[in-house]
């Protein structure tokens, strides 16, 4: 196991370096630059700025310089507003992660519970209600959900303030973020639970007189969770790093919107930082997923 | 693209919900579910807090580095220059108590107000202005607006501002400024953020290392953020909100009754509009296009004049003309015809929707001529659309592209209109497309992401593109000088092809002459000549003059704005 983890971590480094290389050269290949303005800035000023941020050096030299600084934990400064990228992450990631974590937990728990109920009460009314509900949720993208929530809870019911300085909403963005993954987990759980319950070992367990509760939870659910885990790992990584749409609608100031704005602004340092960060979170999530597989199903061989 | 989709859906869902709730309200008269904030909100309980929205997070709130209008609004409410604008849009002395101008108009002597203080209590003197102006103009700081320092004779982009042009007296009471040429808008510049003072101690203390010429002092709220205006930044949750509180050390603090300004930071005008509807915002600086029709009927809807022109420009050197078999003169006639084919009022009514005025000149109506009058004194073409179309047809016929007898083009004409992919700009492109189709010209709209669009346009890889300019200060030179040969805004590529007959060095020298001219009446004449010369190319196709709509709750009084788009909140009162 340890050997496996070490191997995976080393592989992760290679993955991240490859990703950083691709991102670096791809972003420099797109037309446009960080200092473009509708009112053109004087050439001399642009030259100064390029020199300040080392953009006047050859690309490969810029890349090596960037990676060298990164190795020292220095992400550089944003080309748009000259702020330290580490500061930008330190303030925006916790906002996204907090909302995302709550949403992920709610999505996982309610998804598994609803999915199990639907499977166990197949074709009875609870199953029908749940499936009806998740079909609606699945067909509504998060920006529609978020807008409707904003509209009904803030405007019609007046339960929350649409804007309040210094305060971030929690409940509404959590709902907006959790609904869609919850629906997906419900469907996954239901299908794989039905599959698991039809297996020979369940029949054997029942024949041996194991209590129905134990059959469902220990033998059924545990085996049904494998596909769910496959989905949940990357889902958590995605949800933690924020959603551009939900953050924009609830004015959260999280990390999600930076992924897009960095590219529109050609804020090269921020593009690199967000990409490398997301890649790292993804790699960790995948590694954890694999380890959880092993715990849930000892038959799975990691190597 | 994604963002556009988001706002579209936002608007659509909001509109749908409005309809749904409107019906409900009609049947049971339940106010809470009428989909609107309580309409009779003529008073507000908290008389000292104003919640406002202008735009997304500003890149800089350092007045020297800011180059956006929304950032400028924050600057004018937290910093103050030698001059400021009052609620009538007139200049009045601010940090300066009075000023004198020398006979030749080249030397300004400002006497500083007594007892000026920074927000941290330090004394503010003329010496702070010397430091700040030199800093703003320095090559290390590399500000977007560095070009404003070109009014000083010693200024160069390589060396910045020399010691001799801006001098403070030993006691810090007077500031003497020497200009290179008569500058009728110099006092306007004294009220412009680029020329606001910044606190030397705070700026220098916030520099992290030798490679940081700017300093992080204005990156966050905190002790380093020292200002001299009505409000001081007390908290900044990036990309979410900012809070400014009253600066008790401001010389005019007695007239500031709103003590807290909460600023929402979002790029989504639909979200801000919702917060305005719920009463969580008192002021919004922009209204979603889809809501405009409803918003316009509200007594809280205000439209200010703005100095700027929305226009399109032709590339002077595009290969299109050769394809159509047109020589240089004929190409000019062709562009003239296109200018006449555009139904400006339709664009205003369907896309602009703010009762903008159809533009018939490059320099916007309302712009001063620097000599005490309004600059605009003629229309380069009529606003009678039907007559224009007829004239366009005969122009096209004169260059062999149109046959009036059959009312048809004699050959296929296809050209491309380049715009960035934001909703309003594309819609205007579609209007132009429909207008040109009436004579059979086929216009393709090419949408590019904003940043790519800038590059393509600058490189001259287009036939016809959207343009727009809001003036930084109230003088025509601000718009005329962007078309000199080497200007970064010379998107039509004037003078960039030496084989052509067009002598653009003449335009360059006209601009140079305007900059040197000391006689203001003559200067105004020269600027008219330059505009004529520019318009005569028919490369510049004015569409409408910008204006500036916003919404403000009726219990808020005393908020005002300038033609440059700045909004002043420090004299606001809440009923």
Contacts between the chains, C-beta under 8 A, distances in Angstrom:
chain1	res1	chain2	res2	distance
A	30	B	452	7.3
A	31	B	451	7.3
A	31	B	452	4.6
A	31	B	455	4.6
A	31	B	456	7.2
A	32	B	449	7.5
A	32	B	451	3.1
A	32	B	452	5.1
A	32	B	454	6.4
A	32	B	455	5.3
A	33	B	451	7.3
A	33	B	455	7.6
A	36	B	451	5.5
A	36	B	454	4.3
A	36	B	455	7.0
A	37	B	67	6.4
A	37	B	144	6.1
A	37	B	454	7.8
A	38	B	454	7.4
A	38	B	468	7.2
A	38	B	469	7.9
A	39	B	67	7.3
A	39	B	144	7.6
A	39	B	469	7.4
A	39	B	472	7.8
A	39	B	482	7.8
A	39	B	489	6.8
A	40	B	458	7.0
A	40	B	482	7.7
A	40	B	487	7.0
A	40	B	488	2.6
A	40	B	489	4.7
A	41	B	144	4.9
A	41	B	146	7.9
A	41	B	488	6.7
A	42	B	146	5.9
A	42	B	147	5.5
A	42	B	157	6.2
A	42	B	488	6.8
A	43	B	488	6.7
A	44	B	139	7.2
A	44	B	146	7.8
A	44	B	157	3.4
A	44	B	158	6.8
A	45	B	139	7.8
A	45	B	142	4.8
A	45	B	143	7.1
A	45	B	144	7.0
A	45	B	146	5.1
A	45	B	157	6.7
A	48	B	139	5.2
A	48	B	140	7.2
A	48	B	142	3.9
A	49	B	142	4.9
A	52	B	140	7.9
A	52	B	142	6.9
A	52	B	211	7.3
A	52	B	213	7.4
A	80	B	59	5.2
A	81	B	59	4.7
A	81	B	60	6.1
A	81	B	219	7.1
A	82	B	60	7.6
A	82	B	214	5.6
A	82	B	216	7.4
A	82	B	219	7.0
A	83	B	216	7.3
A	83	B	219	4.9
A	84	B	216	7.7
A	87	B	219	7.8
A	87	B	220	7.9
A	88	B	238	7.1
A	91	B	237	7.7
A	91	B	238	5.9
A	92	B	238	6.9
A	92	B	239	7.0
A	141	B	9	7.9
A	143	B	6	5.3
A	143	B	9	5.7
A	143	B	10	7.2
A	144	B	9	6.1
A	144	B	13	6.1
A	147	B	9	6.8
A	147	B	10	5.1
A	147	B	13	4.6
A	147	B	14	6.8
A	148	B	13	6.2
A	148	B	17	7.2
A	150	B	271	7.4
A	150	B	274	6.1
A	151	B	13	7.0
A	151	B	14	6.1
A	151	B	17	5.0
A	151	B	274	7.1
A	152	B	17	7.6
A	154	B	274	6.7
A	154	B	275	7.8
A	154	B	278	5.3
A	154	B	280	7.8
A	155	B	35	6.8
A	155	B	37	7.7
A	155	B	274	6.0
A	155	B	277	6.0
A	155	B	278	5.3
A	156	B	17	7.8
A	156	B	21	6.5
A	156	B	32	7.4
A	156	B	33	5.7
A	156	B	35	6.5
A	157	B	32	7.7
A	158	B	32	7.1
A	158	B	278	6.9
A	161	B	275	7.8
A	161	B	278	7.0
A	161	B	280	4.8
A	162	B	271	7.4
A	162	B	274	5.2
A	162	B	275	3.8
A	162	B	278	4.7
A	162	B	280	4.8
A	162	B	281	7.9
A	163	B	51	6.6
A	163	B	53	7.6
A	163	B	241	7.5
A	163	B	262	8.0
A	163	B	264	4.9
A	163	B	272	7.8
A	163	B	275	4.0
A	163	B	280	4.2
A	163	B	281	5.7
A	164	B	280	6.6
A	165	B	51	7.0
A	165	B	235	7.9
A	165	B	241	4.5
A	165	B	242	7.7
A	165	B	243	5.3
A	165	B	262	3.6
A	165	B	263	7.7
A	165	B	264	7.5
A	166	B	235	6.2
A	166	B	237	6.5
A	166	B	241	6.5
A	166	B	243	6.6
A	166	B	262	8.0
A	168	B	237	8.0
A	168	B	240	7.0
A	244	B	2	7.5
A	245	B	6	5.6
A	248	B	3	8.0
A	248	B	6	6.8
A	248	B	266	6.8
A	248	B	267	7.0
A	248	B	268	5.3
A	248	B	271	6.9
A	249	B	10	7.3
A	249	B	268	7.0
A	249	B	271	5.8
A	251	B	240	5.6
A	251	B	241	7.4
A	251	B	264	6.6
A	251	B	265	7.5
A	251	B	266	5.1
A	251	B	271	6.4
A	252	B	239	8.0
A	252	B	240	6.4
A	253	B	237	5.5
A	253	B	238	5.6
A	253	B	239	3.8
A	253	B	240	3.2
A	253	B	241	7.8
A	253	B	265	7.5
A	254	B	239	7.8
A	257	B	239	6.5
A	260	B	2	6.9
A	260	B	3	7.1
A	264	B	449	7.1
A	264	B	450	6.8
A	264	B	451	6.6
A	265	B	451	7.7
A	266	B	451	5.6
